Amino acid sequence: MAGKAQYEELIRQFSAFGAVKREMGRMLPSDCPGGAVAVLTLLGRHGDMRMSKLAELLAVDMSVTSRHVAHVAERGWIDRSPDPADKRSRILRLTPAGQEQLDEIAERTTQLLAHRLSDWTDDEVGQLSRLMARLRASFDDCRAPAARPPALSGDEQSTRTPAITIQ
């Protein structure tokens, strides 16, 4: 298991990673904020789905999901049709315009990453991708209520680095 100093450095790197996310967000079309991109991406990856499934995949409240869905639907990027199995539910489907928007975002993102990581080897990019996927999976595995982080002792609580530390 990694030591305390390694976890503290990891916290600092997470905080610094915000700059990367902000730059990636700046290259998005002005009418397509991050929440809209997430909706389009998930529909592109998983296909048609109910809003409840989308909320689960986004890991956000249904009201937040509804706002994101309304935004993309107003722009014609998705269709909402009645669910044949339950007329009260809606099935969300990516439209051709939504697929075009998703393709444009993917192209912009790919170009940005290719430019910023031009001095990285293919192996380094692959390693980063694998490690990020593993990190995400570790957190996905911990969503179960029984999987709570262990409580810190009194000494650890007083000396731990807060998660919002920015270096």
N, C-alpha and C positions, 0 to 999 in steps of 0.2 A: 504494500500500500504506500502511496506517495506520502511525503512528509508535509507538514504544515506550511513550510515555505513554498513548496511547489503549488499547493492549493491557493495560497495568497497570490502567487504570480499568475496563476490561471484566472483568478478573479480580476486582476489588473488587465489581463489580455481581453477578457470578456468586455470590460468597460471600454477599452480602446477599440474593440471591434465595432462599436457604435459608429465610428467614423466611416468604416467600410460600408455599413448598412445605409448611412446617410448619403454617401456618394452614389450608391446603387439606386437609392430612392430618387435622387435628383435627375437621373437619366430616364425615369419613367415619363410617359406622356402626361401632361398636366391634368387631363381628365381621367387618369387611371391611377389613383393612389394605391398604396400597398395592399389594403384590404381587397380592392377590386382585383388586383393581380393574383392574390391568393385564391379568390373564388374561381377566376378563369383557369389558373394552374391546376387546381384540384379537379375541376370538371374536365379539363383536357387530359389529365392523367387517369382519372377513375371513371369517366363517362357520366352518363345521366344519373341523377340521384335526387333523393328527397332532401328538403331543407334540413331536417333533423340530422341526416348523415353528414351533410356539409358542415353543420355546426360542430358535430363531433370531430370531424377531421381538422377543422380550424381551431378546435379547442377553445371556443368562445361561446358566450351566452347566445341564445336564440335571437334576442333583440339586436345584438351586434351583427349577427349573420343576416338578419332581415334587412338592416341598413345597407350592408355590402351588396346583397342581392338586388335590392331596389336600385342602387346606383348603377350596377351593370345592366340590369333589365331596361332602365330608362335610356341607355345608350344603344340598346339593341344587340348587346353582346351575348345575352342568354334569353331563352324562352322559358316561361313558367306555364306548364300545362297540368290539367287535373291528373291525378294518379288514378289509373283505372281500378286499382285495388282499394283505394280509399279516396273518395271524391273530395274529402276535406283537405287532403294533402296535395302538394304540388310537386311535380317532377321538374327539376332544373336541367336544362340542356343548353350546351354551347351552340351558338348560331355560327354561320359562316363568318359574319362580321366579328364575332367573338374569337373565332379561331385565327382570323387575320390579326387581331389585336394581340393575341397571345404569341403568335409567330413574330410579330414586330418586337415585342418585349423580349422574347428569347434571343432574337438577333442582337438587340442593343446590349443585353446582359452579356452575351457571349463575346461580343466585341470588346466591351469594357474589361472583362476578366482576361481575355487574351492579351490586351494591351498592358494591364497592370501586372500580369504574371508572366510577361514575355521572357523574363530572365529565370524562370523556374523550369526545371526539367519535367518531362511528362510523368516520371515516377513521383516527383514531389507533389504535383497537382493531384495525382491519383491517391497518394498517401493522405493528403489533406482531406480529400473527399471521403475516403474510407474512415478516417478518424472522426470527421464531423458526423457522418452517418452513425458511427458507433456511439458517439456522445449523445446524439438525439435519441437513439434506441435506449440508452441507459436511463434517460429521463422518461421516455414513454413507459418503460418497465416499472418505473416508480410511481406511476399515477394511481395505482391501487392504494386504498386507504391504509392497508396494513404496512405498506412500505414507507414509513416515515424515517427521516434521517435521525440518527441517534442524538440525544440531548448532549450538549456540551457541558463539561464540568465547570465549576466556578472559575478556575484558572483560565480555561479555554475561552469562556464567555468574555472575560475582561480583556483578553489580548487578541481576539480574533479581528480580522480585517473586515469592515463592512462591505457588503456586496456592491455598494455604489462608489467605491474607491476609484478614482480616475487618476491615472498617472500619465 
